[in-house]
Amino acid sequence: MDVGGLDISWRNAGFQEDPSNFVAEQIQSLIQSKAISVCDETQLIRINPLSVAEGGGTVRAAQPSTPSVIPHRNSGPGIIAGPKWTAWSETIATARHEGKEELAQILGKSATNSLSQGTMSAYSAMRIRFETFTSSLSIPRAHLGKLRNLFIAHLVHKDQLKAIPMAIAALNFFYGRLEGGEAELQKLLVDSAKRETSPVVNRRKASEEDVNTVVNWALLDGSRESVEDACAILLSFLAFLRISETANVQKKHVQDKGQGVWWLFIPKSKTDQLKRGTTTAFKVAGAHKSLWDQFMNQSLHKTGDHYLFGSTSGPATDALRKRINSTLHSAGLHHKGLTPHSFRGGAATAALRRGVNQEDIKRVGRWKSTSSMLHYLEPTPI
């Protein structure tokens, strides 16, 4: 049997009789369930995993057993599923052989549920880049560690330093972590790249005056579209929202607690991939309250599942970004270089200047660490 580029003796693997027929049956079962698929005439099988992403690597279908372990000397895009995926597919087959389909399903779903779909897609795209790069080399696929470090060096050469963390995470996911000297070499490459990486350039932050300008413009304009788009900006500022979070606010997520205080439930965020959700509070007063009340009144017809800034389906992030940019232009703020992301950082900066504790700002803004939050803060004199 050939797994991950190795011919493995079935007796050494602990089988009392040749398992080729059993493995072939289980392979057909996995193909039918779309967990794997035959990808070429040599019977290479691609582990999807479970068709969520185009990846996972390849293993070879059951072949006549051989008495030793002999690395194949192939290279290129046929490269390996890591040991994790070999164990994954074999354990699913074992569960089904024992008549434990419910356990096979749990094992299968673990491949898709361990990461968000967006992360899985990003990892798969990076794996394709890696395999495209290695296809131009003659290095045997048995030397996976060297190939991976050459790929990191390739990213450095292309001045794609910000892609290195994603590349390492993706390759670790599909092929497992490097060990020994290869791991130490990877660390050298990463440390070297960090010294060459350009410092973080802080985006322009929106001030409270900028938000007031947008609010006053919308009150004067009075159209439904202007009020809605201005409230998207207002809510982004008051609740420290990312653009994706603003786009996904549904009517049922906001609750009026009286005296201008509202609670906002955020079902999922960049730092909450498990969708535990979090609730934050914000307060509207003065012109902010006038605009917000007008917006809520014109949203009375919406049910709880309707999106505040869309209809039955939330607006695409890019579409909402364009609407916000258009509103900024109409309000006369186009010259300030503001973006939809300026309001989250602007809110944090304004809170800090009011004397709010950094830990409270980090909690409300859902930053995992102080260092990540500091990138959003505008320099403030002491």
HELIX and SHEET records of a PDB file:
HELIX    1   1 SER A   20  GLN A   32  1                                  13    
HELIX    2   2 PRO A   83  HIS A   97  1                                  15    
HELIX    3   3 GLU A  101  ASN A  113  1                                  13    
HELIX    4   4 GLN A  117  THR A  134  1                                  18    
HELIX    5   5 LEU A  144  HIS A  157  1                                  14    
HELIX    6   6 LEU A  161  ALA A  163  5                                   3    
HELIX    7   7 ILE A  164  TYR A  175  1                                  12    
HELIX    8   8 GLY A  180  GLU A  196  1                                  17    
HELIX    9   9 GLU A  208  ASP A  221  1                                  14    
HELIX   10  10 ARG A  224  LEU A  238  1                                  15    
HELIX   11  11 ILE A  243  ALA A  247  1                                   5    
HELIX   12  12 LYS A  251  HIS A  253  5                                   3    
HELIX   13  13 ALA A  287  ASN A  297  1                                  11    
HELIX   14  14 THR A  317  SER A  330  1                                  14    
HELIX   15  15 HIS A  334  LYS A  336  5                                   3    
HELIX   16  16 SER A  342  ARG A  353  1                                  12    
HELIX   17  17 GLN A  358  GLY A  365  1                                   8    
HELIX   18  18 THR A  370  LEU A  374  1                                   5    
SHEET    1   A 2 ASP A   2  VAL A   3  0                                        
SHEET    2   A 2 LEU A   6  ASP A   7 -1                                        
SHEET    1   B 3 ILE A  36  VAL A  38  0                                        
SHEET    2   B 3 LEU A  44  ILE A  47 -1                                        
SHEET    3   B 3 THR A  58  ARG A  60 -1                                        
SHEET    1   C 3 VAL A 254  GLY A 258  0                                        
SHEET    2   C 3 VAL A 261  ILE A 266 -1                                        
SHEET    3   C 3 THR A 278  LYS A 283 -1                                        
END                                                                             
